């Protein structure tokens, strides 16, 4: 889901979103069909192009277990109207201002570095561990830094279940530095950087 949102949808202008959860006992497939039909999600690429040229927004829908998200491009659309949107818990938000929160991730769309004068602004997807989770992890590894062997601590760091996007890699490096600073202050051997497993692998988005 994270890869789908970050690498597929955001870079195609689906900046606005609304998320929700399907209540326990409710048929997820029925909710899928209802939202897809209501917001005209299931259309051809040609129709999406026609809508974009006509100033009409396009909508994408994705669900993981009971969590779902509707993503919207710029333009006119009924989803932007102040009405009951069929169970979604919040109004449309702009991920360039309010990150998408999903499974301890924070997903946003940000400017890429410094823009040269006269050149268009470049943007990129920004995926990181959300702040509450990151603070908990930092406190945890600082607390156990001097009570584990370097092998044991390195294995736990390396097994953290987060895709290694660049911002996540920086956060993991910070966790390692926090633990090693505590270890070195007590004369313990530091955990090597190789324990972090910083390479990000691609995953298959859609199931057969």
C-alpha positions as CSV (number, residue, x, y, z in Angstrom):
1,X,0.0,0.0,0.0
2,X,2.8,2.4,0.9
3,X,4.6,1.8,-2.4
4,X,1.3,2.1,-4.4
5,X,0.5,5.5,-2.8
6,X,4.1,6.9,-2.9
7,X,5.3,5.8,-6.3
8,X,2.1,5.4,-8.3
9,X,-0.5,7.9,-7.2
10,X,1.3,10.9,-5.7
11,X,3.6,11.5,-8.7
12,X,0.5,11.6,-10.9
13,X,-1.1,14.4,-9.0
14,X,-3.4,12.5,-6.6
15,X,-2.5,14.9,-3.7
16,X,-5.9,15.2,-2.0
17,X,-7.2,12.3,0.1
18,X,-9.6,11.0,2.6
19,X,-9.2,7.8,4.6
20,X,-11.6,5.6,6.5
21,X,-12.1,2.2,8.1
22,X,-14.7,-0.4,7.3
23,X,-16.7,-1.3,10.4
24,X,-16.4,-4.7,11.9
25,X,-19.0,-7.0,10.4
26,X,-19.5,-5.0,7.3
27,X,-18.6,-6.6,3.9
28,X,-15.5,-5.0,2.6
29,X,-16.3,-5.9,-1.0
30,X,-19.6,-4.2,-0.8
31,X,-17.9,-1.1,0.4
32,X,-15.4,-1.3,-2.4
33,X,-18.2,-1.6,-5.0
34,X,-20.1,1.3,-3.4
35,X,-17.2,3.8,-3.4
36,X,-15.9,2.8,-6.8
37,X,-19.3,3.3,-8.4
38,X,-20.2,6.4,-6.4
39,X,-17.0,8.3,-7.3
40,X,-16.4,7.0,-10.8
41,X,-13.2,5.2,-10.1
42,X,-13.4,2.4,-12.6
43,X,-12.8,4.2,-15.8
44,X,-10.4,3.8,-18.7
45,X,-7.1,5.8,-19.0
46,X,-8.7,7.6,-22.0
47,X,-11.6,8.7,-19.8
48,X,-9.2,9.9,-17.1
49,X,-7.3,12.0,-19.7
50,X,-10.6,13.4,-21.0
51,X,-11.6,14.4,-17.5
52,X,-8.3,16.0,-16.7
53,X,-8.5,18.2,-19.9
54,X,-12.1,19.1,-19.0
55,X,-11.1,20.3,-15.5
56,X,-12.7,17.3,-13.8
57,X,-10.9,15.5,-11.0
58,X,-10.0,11.8,-11.2
59,X,-10.3,9.5,-8.2
60,X,-8.4,6.4,-7.1
61,X,-9.5,4.0,-4.5
62,X,-7.3,1.5,-2.6
63,X,-7.9,-0.7,0.5
64,X,-5.7,-2.7,2.8
65,X,-7.7,-5.0,5.0
66,X,-10.2,-2.7,6.8
67,X,-8.4,0.6,6.0
68,X,-9.1,2.5,2.7
69,X,-8.1,5.7,1.0
70,X,-9.6,7.8,-1.8
71,X,-7.1,9.9,-3.6
72,X,-8.2,12.8,-5.8
73,X,-6.5,15.0,-8.4
74,X,-7.2,18.7,-9.0
75,X,-10.5,19.6,-10.6
76,X,-14.2,19.6,-10.1
77,X,-15.8,16.5,-8.5
78,X,-18.7,15.6,-6.2
79,X,-16.2,14.3,-3.6
80,X,-15.2,17.9,-3.0
81,X,-18.8,18.9,-2.1
82,X,-19.8,19.3,1.5
83,X,-21.9,16.1,1.7
84,X,-22.0,12.8,3.5
85,X,-19.3,10.8,1.7
86,X,-20.5,7.4,2.5
87,X,-18.6,6.7,5.7
88,X,-15.3,8.4,5.2
89,X,-14.2,9.9,8.5
90,X,-12.6,13.1,7.4
91,X,-12.8,15.8,4.7
92,X,-10.3,15.9,1.9
93,X,-6.8,16.8,3.0
94,X,-3.8,17.8,0.9
95,X,-0.8,15.4,1.5
96,X,1.6,18.3,0.7
97,X,0.4,19.8,4.0
98,X,-1.1,16.9,6.0
99,X,0.8,13.6,5.6
100,X,-1.2,10.4,5.0
101,X,-0.9,8.1,8.1
102,X,-0.9,4.4,7.5
103,X,0.5,1.5,9.5
104,X,3.1,3.6,11.4
105,X,4.1,5.4,8.2
106,X,3.8,9.0,7.3
107,X,3.5,9.7,3.6
108,X,3.6,13.1,2.1
109,X,4.6,15.0,-1.1
110,X,7.4,17.6,-0.7
111,X,9.6,20.0,-2.7
112,X,12.9,18.5,-3.8
113,X,15.7,20.6,-2.5
114,X,16.5,24.1,-3.7
115,X,14.9,25.2,-7.0
116,X,17.0,27.1,-9.4
117,X,15.7,30.4,-10.5
118,X,13.6,30.2,-13.7
119,X,13.2,26.4,-13.4
120,X,10.0,24.5,-12.3
121,X,9.7,23.3,-8.7
122,X,10.4,19.6,-8.4
123,X,8.4,17.4,-5.9
124,X,8.9,13.9,-4.6
125,X,7.1,11.4,-2.4
126,X,8.4,11.5,1.2
127,X,7.9,8.3,3.2
128,X,9.0,8.0,6.8
129,X,8.2,6.3,10.1
130,X,5.5,8.5,11.8
131,X,6.7,10.6,14.6
132,X,5.0,8.9,17.6
133,X,6.3,5.5,16.4
134,X,9.8,6.9,15.8
135,X,9.9,8.4,19.3
136,X,8.9,5.1,20.9
137,X,11.6,3.3,18.9
138,X,14.2,5.8,19.9
139,X,13.3,5.5,23.6
140,X,13.3,1.7,23.3
141,X,16.7,1.4,21.7
142,X,18.2,3.9,24.1
143,X,16.8,1.9,27.0
144,X,18.2,-1.5,25.9
145,X,21.4,-0.2,24.3
146,X,23.6,-1.4,27.2
147,X,21.7,-4.5,28.0
148,X,22.0,-6.4,24.7
149,X,25.0,-7.9,22.8
150,X,25.9,-6.0,19.6
151,X,24.7,-9.0,17.6
152,X,21.3,-9.1,19.3
153,X,20.8,-5.3,19.2
154,X,21.9,-5.2,15.5
155,X,19.5,-8.0,14.6
156,X,16.5,-6.2,16.2
157,X,17.4,-3.0,14.4
158,X,17.8,-4.8,11.1
159,X,14.4,-6.5,11.5
160,X,12.4,-3.3,11.9
161,X,9.5,-3.8,9.5
162,X,9.8,-0.6,7.5
163,X,10.5,-0.2,3.8
164,X,13.9,1.5,3.4
165,X,12.9,4.7,1.7
166,X,15.5,7.5,2.1
167,X,13.8,9.2,5.0
168,X,13.4,5.9,6.8
169,X,17.1,5.1,6.3
170,X,18.0,8.4,7.9
171,X,15.7,7.6,10.9
172,X,17.3,4.1,11.2
173,X,20.7,5.6,11.2
174,X,19.7,8.0,13.9
175,X,18.4,5.1,16.0
176,X,21.7,3.3,15.5
177,X,23.6,6.5,16.5
178,X,21.5,6.9,19.6
179,X,22.1,3.3,20.7
180,X,25.8,3.4,20.0
181,X,26.3,6.7,21.8
182,X,24.8,5.1,24.9
183,X,26.9,2.0,24.4
184,X,30.2,3.9,23.9
185,X,29.5,6.0,27.0
186,X,29.6,2.7,29.0
187,X,32.6,1.2,27.1
188,X,30.6,-1.3,25.0
189,X,31.4,-2.3,21.5
190,X,29.2,-0.3,19.0
191,X,26.7,-2.0,16.6
192,X,28.0,-1.9,13.0
193,X,26.0,0.1,10.4
194,X,25.7,-3.1,8.3
195,X,23.1,-4.4,10.7
196,X,20.5,-1.9,9.4
197,X,20.0,-3.6,6.1
198,X,19.4,-0.3,4.3
199,X,18.6,-1.5,0.8
200,X,15.0,-1.1,-0.2
201,X,13.4,-3.9,-2.2
202,X,10.5,-3.6,-4.6
203,X,7.3,-5.5,-3.9
204,X,4.5,-6.7,-6.1
205,X,1.6,-4.2,-5.6
206,X,-1.3,-6.2,-6.9
207,X,-2.1,-9.8,-6.1
208,X,-3.0,-12.2,-8.9
